[in-house]
Amino acid sequence: MRPVRLATTTALTCLALAAALPAQAAPGDRYVALGDSYSSGTGTGSYLDDGTSCQRSTRAYPSLVAASGGLDLDLRACSGATTADVTATQLRALSSSTDRVSISVGGNDAGFADVLTECALPGWPSDCNGAIDTAQSTITSTLPGRLSTLFGSIRTKAPSAGVVVVGYPRLFMGEDCNALTWFAPEEQTRLNSTADLLNARLRTAATSAGFTFVDPTSRFTGHAVCDDPEWVNGLSNPISESYHPNTAGHRDGYSPLAGAPLTGAAVTVTPAATARADAGAAEQTARQRPRAEADRRITPKTVRRPDLDSPRVRRAATRAGVDLDSPASIMAADRAWSSRQADERR
């Protein structure tokens, strides 16, 4: 009987999910992509020249999904956007004629770029755990109210739209292969748990609003920073692309995941769809430029490279007996710190 119960449960789950998803899209349906850098396409390396720092890309999943499904895209997502920024600068793109909406938001409210900056330092001068604690507190206590208000506004402005809330992947899988960062395994675990916590709050808010939530955690497993293939950039040049999905992450990770509920059909991004998305760059740029003044009020939230020459780090090095001119000394102190942290958390 157990296999029968499992099959029945699976079937019911699929039926419930299907009922929650928007109906199949028609060519020309109006699609507005809201949110932050994970929707604008930061990390893909090629951006619209729209007079802003939003880093909007034709290789972002909204562009690829729209090109795959024949949707009329308005790519309002902007790097650095918080819930307040989305409300102030992006919601005016919505109307009663909007058919589809996607949104990723919350990471900037939690200060995730600053958390990564802190945790990228060697353990002995950093307060990674304190930064994570602060972010988790914000996600738990402050963000739910902000999401509820924002999602209510989206529903009011686009009453007939199918809305898809897109979560965040885990960034790490236990390895830090970059010579200029020092993410300890315990820190990576806590950072991943913070992404899980954020996704849980996003799921709850989306469900309460009657929206669809898509969780990228499973799809990105095996494709984190330093994995092969890597769908999420590690520390990068330009620095703004660090710890964001790359071209493969948007094409093979986010597009199939978000594309199904947005279009009502399975989405596989073909070379032809990518070419159509690229061909729409001029039109999308022209659509965004008139809003550039408002978009320029959004401050990009960027990870900063670890600075071992800062006064703060030099003071910590003196206290810890670290020779900053010796990579071996820096690494030995970091390993010792990581070991102590692991023991304390057991």
C-alpha positions in Angstrom: 0.0 0.0 0.0 2.9 2.4 0.6 3.7 2.9 -3.1 0.0 3.6 -3.8 -0.1 6.3 -1.0 3.1 7.9 -2.4 1.7 8.0 -5.9 -1.5 9.5 -4.7 0.3 12.1 -2.7 2.5 13.0 -5.6 -0.5 13.3 -8.0 -2.3 15.5 -5.5 0.7 17.7 -5.1 1.1 18.1 -8.9 -2.6 19.0 -9.2 -2.4 21.6 -6.5 0.7 23.1 -8.1 -0.9 23.2 -11.5 -3.9 24.9 -10.0 -1.7 27.6 -8.5 0.1 28.4 -11.7 -1.1 31.0 -14.2 -2.8 29.8 -17.4 -0.8 29.3 -20.5 0.5 32.5 -21.9 -0.5 33.9 -25.3 2.0 35.6 -27.6 2.1 39.3 -26.8 1.0 38.9 -23.2 2.3 41.8 -21.1 5.1 40.7 -18.7 6.7 43.0 -16.2 9.8 41.8 -14.4 10.3 43.5 -11.0 13.0 43.2 -8.4 16.7 43.2 -7.8 20.0 42.2 -9.5 19.0 38.5 -9.5 16.3 39.4 -12.0 18.0 42.3 -13.8 20.8 40.0 -14.9 23.8 41.2 -12.9 26.5 38.6 -13.4 25.8 37.9 -17.1 28.5 40.3 -18.4 26.4 42.2 -21.0 24.1 45.1 -20.0 21.7 47.5 -21.6 23.0 51.1 -22.1 19.9 52.6 -20.5 21.6 55.4 -18.5 21.4 53.5 -15.1 23.4 51.2 -12.9 20.6 48.6 -13.0 22.7 46.2 -15.0 19.7 44.9 -17.1 20.6 42.2 -19.5 19.1 40.4 -22.5 20.7 37.2 -20.9 18.7 37.6 -17.7 16.0 35.0 -17.2 13.1 37.5 -17.8 14.5 38.3 -21.2 15.1 34.7 -22.1 11.6 33.6 -20.8 10.0 36.4 -22.7 11.8 35.5 -25.9 11.0 31.8 -25.5 7.3 32.4 -24.9 6.7 35.5 -27.1 5.9 37.7 -24.2 6.0 41.5 -24.3 8.6 42.2 -21.6 9.1 45.4 -19.5 12.4 44.7 -17.6 12.1 47.0 -14.6 14.3 44.9 -12.2 17.3 46.9 -11.1 20.6 46.0 -9.3 20.5 47.1 -5.7 16.7 47.3 -5.4 15.1 46.8 -2.0 11.4 46.3 -1.3 11.2 50.1 -0.9 12.9 50.7 -4.2 10.6 48.3 -6.0 7.6 50.2 -4.6 9.0 53.7 -5.4 10.4 53.0 -8.9 9.0 49.9 -10.4 5.3 49.4 -9.6 4.1 52.2 -11.8 4.9 49.8 -14.7 2.0 47.6 -13.6 -1.6 48.1 -14.7 -4.9 46.2 -15.1 -3.6 45.0 -18.5 -0.5 43.4 -17.1 -0.7 39.6 -17.6 2.5 38.3 -16.0 4.8 39.5 -13.2 7.9 38.1 -11.8 9.9 39.4 -8.8 13.0 38.6 -6.8 13.4 40.8 -3.7 14.6 40.7 -0.1 18.4 40.0 -0.4 19.2 43.7 -0.4 16.8 44.4 2.5 18.8 41.8 4.5 22.1 43.4 3.5 23.5 40.3 1.9 26.3 42.1 0.0 27.6 43.5 3.2 27.4 40.1 4.9 29.4 38.5 2.1 32.0 41.3 2.3 32.4 40.6 6.0 32.5 36.8 5.7 35.0 37.0 2.8 37.7 38.2 5.2 39.9 35.8 7.1 38.2 34.7 10.3 40.5 36.5 12.7 39.6 40.1 11.7 36.0 39.5 10.7 32.6 39.3 12.5 31.0 37.0 9.9 28.7 35.4 12.5 27.5 38.7 13.8 26.8 39.9 10.2 24.8 36.7 9.5 22.9 37.1 12.8 21.9 40.6 11.9 20.7 39.5 8.4 18.7 36.6 9.8 17.1 38.9 12.4 16.0 41.3 9.6 14.7 38.4 7.5 12.7 37.1 10.4 11.4 40.2 12.0 11.3 43.0 9.5 11.1 41.6 6.0 7.7 39.7 6.3 5.8 43.0 6.8 7.6 44.6 3.9 6.9 41.7 1.6 3.2 41.6 2.7 2.8 45.3 1.9 4.7 45.1 -1.4 2.8 42.0 -2.6 -0.5 43.6 -1.7 0.5 46.6 -3.8 1.4 44.4 -6.8 -2.0 42.7 -6.6 -3.8 46.0 -6.4 -2.0 47.4 -9.4 -2.1 44.2 -11.5 -5.3 42.5 -10.4 -5.4 40.0 -13.2 -1.8 39.1 -13.5 -0.2 35.8 -12.7 2.6 36.7 -10.3 5.7 34.5 -9.7 8.0 35.2 -6.8 11.6 33.9 -7.5 13.9 32.8 -4.6 17.6 32.8 -4.2 20.1 29.8 -4.7 22.6 28.7 -2.1 25.9 30.2 -3.1 28.3 27.6 -1.7 28.8 23.9 -1.6 31.7 23.7 0.9 34.5 24.9 -1.3 36.1 28.3 -1.7 38.6 28.2 -4.6 39.3 31.9 -4.8 42.7 33.0 -3.5 41.4 36.4 -2.4 38.5 35.2 -0.2 38.4 33.2 3.0 34.9 31.6 3.4 35.3 28.9 6.0 33.1 25.8 5.6 31.1 26.7 8.7 30.5 30.2 7.3 29.3 28.8 4.0 26.9 26.6 5.8 25.4 29.5 7.7 25.3 31.7 4.6 23.4 28.9 2.8 21.0 28.6 5.8 20.4 32.3 5.5 19.4 31.9 1.9 17.1 29.1 3.0 15.5 31.3 5.6 15.0 34.1 3.1 13.3 31.6 0.7 11.1 30.4 3.5 9.8 33.9 4.2 9.4 34.6 0.5 7.4 31.4 0.1 5.1 32.3 3.0 4.5 35.8 1.8 3.9 34.6 -1.8 1.4 32.0 -0.7 -0.4 34.4 1.5 -0.8 36.8 -1.5 -2.0 34.0 -3.8 1.3 34.2 -5.8 3.4 31.3 -7.1 6.8 30.8 -5.4 9.7 29.1 -7.2 12.7 27.9 -5.1 16.0 27.5 -7.1 17.8 25.6 -4.3 17.5 22.1 -5.9 18.1 23.2 -9.4 21.3 25.1 -8.6 22.7 22.2 -6.5 26.0 21.1 -8.0 26.4 24.5 -9.7 27.4 26.8 -6.8 30.5 28.9 -6.6 33.6 26.8 -7.5 31.4 23.9 -8.8 31.8 22.6 -12.3 29.9 23.8 -14.2 29.5 27.0 -12.1 26.2 28.8 -12.4 27.0 31.4 -9.7 30.1 33.7 -10.0 32.6 33.8 -7.2 34.7 36.9 -6.6 34.7 38.5 -10.1 36.0 41.3 -12.2 34.0 43.6 -12.5 33.3 43.2 -8.8 29.6 43.9 -9.2 29.2 40.5 -10.9 30.4 38.6 -7.8 28.0 36.1 -6.2 25.4 36.4 -8.9 24.1 33.9 -11.4 26.1 33.9 -14.6 24.8 33.4 -18.1 24.4 29.6 -17.6 22.7 30.2 -14.3 20.0 32.4 -16.0 19.7 30.2 -19.1 19.8 26.7 -17.5 18.9 27.5 -13.9 16.4 30.3 -13.6 14.8 30.3 -17.0 13.3 26.8 -16.9 12.4 27.2 -13.3 10.6 30.6 -13.6 9.6 30.1 -17.2 7.1 27.2 -16.5 4.8 29.2 -14.2 5.2 32.4 -16.2 4.3 30.9 -19.6 2.3 27.9 -18.5 4.6 25.6 -20.4 8.0 24.0 -20.1 10.8 26.4 -21.1 14.1 25.4 -22.6 16.1 28.3 -23.9 17.3 27.6 -27.4 19.9 29.5 -29.4 17.1 31.0 -31.4 15.4 32.3 -28.2 18.7 33.8 -27.0 19.1 35.5 -30.4 15.6 36.9 -30.1 16.3 38.2 -26.7 19.5 39.9 -27.9 17.7 41.4 -30.8 15.3 43.1 -28.4 18.1 45.1 -26.7 17.4 48.3 -28.5 13.7 48.2 -27.9 14.2 47.4 -24.2 16.8 50.1 -23.8 14.4 52.6 -25.3 11.6 51.5 -22.9 13.8 51.9 -19.8 15.6 55.2 -20.6 12.7 57.5 -19.9 12.7 56.1 -16.3 16.5 56.4 -15.8 16.2 59.4 -13.5 14.2 57.5 -11.0 16.3 54.3 -11.4 19.5 56.3 -10.7 18.2 56.8 -7.1 18.8 53.1 -6.5 22.2 52.4 -5.0 23.8 49.2 -6.3 24.7 46.8 -3.4 28.1 45.4 -4.3 30.4 43.0 -2.5 33.8 44.5 -1.7 37.1 42.7 -2.1 38.8 41.8 1.2 41.2 44.6 2.1 44.1 43.2 4.2 45.7 46.5 4.3 42.9 48.3 6.1 43.6 49.7 9.6 41.0 47.4 11.0 42.7 44.3 9.6 46.2 45.5 10.6 45.0 45.9 14.2 43.5 42.5 14.2 46.7 41.0 12.7 48.7 42.5 15.5 46.4 41.0 18.1 46.4 37.6 16.4 50.2 37.6 15.7 49.6 37.4 11.9 52.3 38.4 9.5 50.4 40.2 6.7 53.4 39.8 4.4 53.2 36.0 4.7 50.3 34.1 3.0 51.2 31.1 5.0 50.8 33.1 8.3 47.4 34.4 7.1 46.2 31.0 6.1 47.4 29.3 9.3 45.6 31.9 11.4 42.5 31.5 9.4 42.5 27.7 9.7 43.1 28.0 13.5 40.2 30.4 13.8 37.9 28.1 11.7 38.7 25.2 13.8 37.9 27.1 17.0 34.6 28.2 15.5 33.7 24.7 14.5 34.4 23.4 18.0 32.3 26.2 19.6 29.3 25.4 17.4 29.3 21.7 18.0 
